[in-house]
């Protein structure tokens, strides 16, 4: 198992106001923001790992070339061309703070984004002005990668050191094996499988594909833990589904699913002329359809919010490809959003880690 870099994990004082910072990459809040957002994204060498000045130039060229198409795709998400990611993340932060408050903790919700507003420094400044004396920082990505969580956490920590030097900080660098998270992933998959089994469908004509955002292979080959953590997430979620199917006396049906006994894991969102982690989701779906699969459930495992990768890339583009390949029923499990079961377990995990000894509220 590859290691995750060390981050501050100070035990926080339950009597002091805590800024709870959900940290993500962000997304454009309108058509005019698409170009600048992509420029910042592809200008980050952690995201687009092409060395030297050539990488910066190529990144800018890709951003400029992709802007018109990406604008059109965001227009499919919402009339104003804005991603719902920020609004959802704010709602998640508010729900987490409400749960922390039920445990007697004074917490203030915050959202910090890496490549678009609200940037870390402006958000942490607001939290300090609102009364935050310490910070609990949580990436919006369950699995750690230095290209996503690493780059984002570095930006948040730099902002904390600038606007609140000496303030205690507790970072939860990854939560790919959190029990509430795993249950939230397994639930929609289990619902689809139970529906199909109850309908008497042939399991060899049904399949589940777990899908994660891809990553340049160069990052993984350098020791990044992301893929290992994605695989661990999927393994745990599939085992939970398998156990529930066996308990319902549908274990044999589950074992005969199209694609074999192991979990089918694929990756999406490759971009640019570099090698990415695979197998790519479109090829996996075509292979399943060619093998006779007609009922498909696709379950994202790396997204906390609905955004362009789910609402367009999966719901429109992949679903259309699946239908053209012969898939008759396409189901896509939701991103976490404000799933109450996940948020309940997530808040409990944050309390255990950052405020050990504090009683976790029940019910």
N, C-alpha and C positions, 0 to 999 in steps of 0.2 A: 504494500500500500504506500503510495506516495504521500509525503507529508504536506500539511498546510502550514504556511508561514505563521510564526507566533504573532498574535495581536494582543493588545492590552485586555486583561480580564480582571480588572480590579473589582473587588466585592463592593457593591454600591451601598450607600447608607439609606435605609428605608425611610428615614425621617427627612431627607432632603429632596426637593423637587427634581425629577429626572426627565430629561429630554429623551423621548423614545424616537429614534431616527430610523425609519425604513429607507434604505439606500438602494437606488437602482440606476439603470443606464438612462432612463428617461425617454422621451419621444416628442416629436413636434406637436405644438399646440395650434397649428394652422398651416395652410399651404406655404406661406412665406418662410416658415421655420424649417421646412424640409431640407433645403440646401445647406443652411448653416449647421443643422443637426448632423447631417451625413458628413459634412466636412470635419466636424469635431470627432465623429465616430471613426471614420477611416483615417484620420490624422493621428490616432492613438496607436503607437507601435505595439501595444499589448493586444489590440484588436486585430490589426493588420500587420503581421510580423514580417515585413520586408525590410531588410536592413538599410541603413544609410539614407542619404538624400533621395535616392531613387524611390524608396518606400514612401516618403512624404509626397513626392511628386505623383507617384502612381495612385496613392490614396486620394489625393485631391482630384485627379482625373476621373477615378471611379465615382467619387461623390458627385461631380458635375454631370457625368454621363447618366447616373442613375436617378438624378433628381426628378426629371419629368415623369418617369414611370412610377416612382415611389409616390409622388404627389397624386397620381391617378389612383393608386392602390389605397392611399389614405382617404381619398374621396369616397371609396366604397365602404369604408369603416364608419364614417360619419359625414353628415352634410357639410360641416365646417372643416373637414379634413384634419381633425384633431384626434390623436390617440386617446382612448378611454383609460389608458394606463395610469396617468397622474391622478385622476379622480378616484379610481379604484384604490390606489395606494394610499391616498389620504383617508379614504373610508376605512381601510384596513388598520391604519395607524390609530384612528379614532376608536375603533372597536377594541384594539389591544389595550389602549389606555383605559377604556371603560372597565375592562376586565382586571387590569392592574389596580384600578381604583377600588374595585370590590375587595381586593386583598389589603386595602389600607395604604396603598402606595400613592404618593402625589406624583402624577406623571403628566407630561405635556406632549401631544403628538407632533411629530415632525416628519417631513419627507425631503430627502436630498437626492438630486439626480446628477449624474456624471456629465451628460452631454447636452442638457438643456435645462431650462428653469424648472424648479428652483435649484440653483447650484448649492453645493454644500456650505460655502461661506455665508451666503445670504440667508440660508435656512438656519444655520447654527447661531448666527447673529440674532435672528428673530427669537429663537428659543431662549437665548441668554437674556434678551430684553424682556421676555415673558416670565423669567424667573428661574429657568433651569440652572441647577448648580452642578450637575453631573449628567453623563450621557450613557444611554444604552443603545448601541448601534447594531442594526440587524440588516444584512443584505436581503434584497428581494429575490435572491436566487437560492434555491435549496442546496444545490451542489456548488462547491467552490471551484473557481478557476481564476488564475491570476489575470486573465483577460477580461473578466467581468467583475466578480466580487473583489479581486485583488486591486484592480485599478480604481474601483469605486470606493473601497474602504480606505485606500491610501489618500484619496481626495478628501474624504470626510475627516480622517484623523488630522490631516494637515490643516483643515479648517478649524477643527477643535483646538489645536495648538495655537492657532492664530487669534481666534476670538475669545477663547477661554483657557489661557495657559494654566496648567496645573489642575484643571478640573478632572475628577476621576472619570474614566471611560471603561466600559465593559463592551467588548465586541463579541458577538456570536458569529463566527466566520462562516459556518455552514450548518445546515440542519437537514441534511439529506435523509437521515434515518429517524427523524422525529416521528413518534407513533401517530400523532394526530394527522400529520402530513401523509403518512402511508395509508391510513384509513381513508382519507379524503380521496386519494388516487384510486384505491381499490373499489370504493363504493359504486361509481358509475360503471366500471367494468363488470362487476358482479351483477348489477341490474340488467345489463345487456345479455350476459350469459344465461341468467335465470330466465329471462324472457324467451330466449331462443330455445333453451332446453324445454321449457314448459310448452312451447308451440310445437315441439316434436321435430325441430329442424335437425338435419344431418350435421353432426359436429364437424365433419370434414369439409363442409361448405361454409363454416363460420371461422372467424379468426379475430384475434386481438393483436394490435401492433402498438407497442409503447414507443412514443416518439420524443426525442430530445433535440434541443437546438444544437447544431453541429459546431465544430471548433476546428481551426486550422491544425493539421496534423503536426506541424512543427512545434506547437505549444505542448501537445500531449507527449511527443517524443522527448521533450526537454524535462519531463517529469511532472507535468501538471496532473493533479488528482481528479480532474473533472469527470473523465470517462469512467474511472473506477467507481466514483461516487454515484454516477448515473446508473451503472450496472447494479450497484448495491441497492439503490432505491427500487429499481424494477424487480430485482430478485425478492425483496421483502414484500412488495405489493402483490406480486404474483403468488407468493406462498400464502398470503392472507386470502386471496381469492380462491386458491386451490383448497385451502382448509375449509372455507365456507361452502364450496361446492361439494366437497366430500361429506361434510356434516349434513347437507341436504340430500345425500344419497345420489349426487350427480357427479361424483368423482370420475367414474369411468367415461362419462360423456365429456367432461372437461379434458381428460387425457387424450381424447381423440380429435381435439381441435385441429383445424388446418394449420400447418406450419410446424407441427411436432410438439414434443413435450417441453422444450425449453422456451423461455420468453422471447418473443420477437421484438427486438429493439432496433429502431431505425433513427436516422437523424435528418434534420431539415435545415433550410435557410443557408445553404452554401452560397458564397458570393466571391467573385474575383478569380484571377488566374493562379490560384494556389491550391495545394492539396488539402482536403478537408476530411474529417472523420466520417466514416460510413458504417453500414450501408445507407444509401440515400433513400428516403421514404418513398419516392415515386417508383424507384425500381422494385422495392419490396412489394408495393401494392400491385404492380403489374405482374410480378411473379405469382403472387397469391391468386390473382384473378385467372391467370393462365392455368393454374393448378386446380381450378374449380371452386375457389372461394366465391361466395355470393353475398355473404353477410359479414360486414367488417366494422369493428369498433377500433377507433384510433384514440389513444389516451396520452395527452401531453404530460410530461413528468418534470418539466423545468420551468413552467410559467406560473406565476402567481396572479397574473392579470390577463384578461383578454386584450389582445392588440393585433397588429397587422399580421403577425405570424400565425395566429390562430384564426382570426375572423376572415382573413383573405387567403393566406397560404394553405390552410387546412380546409376551412369551411367552403371555400369557393374553388380554388385551384385543384387541391387534391381530391375533393369530392367529385369534381367534374372529370378528372382523369380516371378515378375509380369507376364511375358510371360508364365511361367510354370503354373501359377495359372489361366490363361485364359484371361489376359489382352491383347487385340489385338494392342493397340496403347499406347505407353508409352512416355510421354513428360516430360522433366525436365527443369525448368526455370533456367537461369544462375545465378551465383553469381554476385555481383555488378561489379567487374572488373573496367573498366574505362568508364562505362556508363556515357555519357556526361551530361545527365539530372540530375543524382544523384550528380555528381561532381560539377555542377553549383550550385545546391541548398545547397550542403554541404559547399562549400566555402562561400556562403552567410551567412550560419548559424555560421560559425567560425568567420567571420568578426563581426557579430552582437554581439556575446558573448565576444570575446577577445578585439575588437577594437570598442566599441560602439561610435556612432557618425561618424564613417568613412562611406562614401557613398559607397553603394554596386553597382558595375558596372552592367549595363544591356546590353544585346545583345552581 
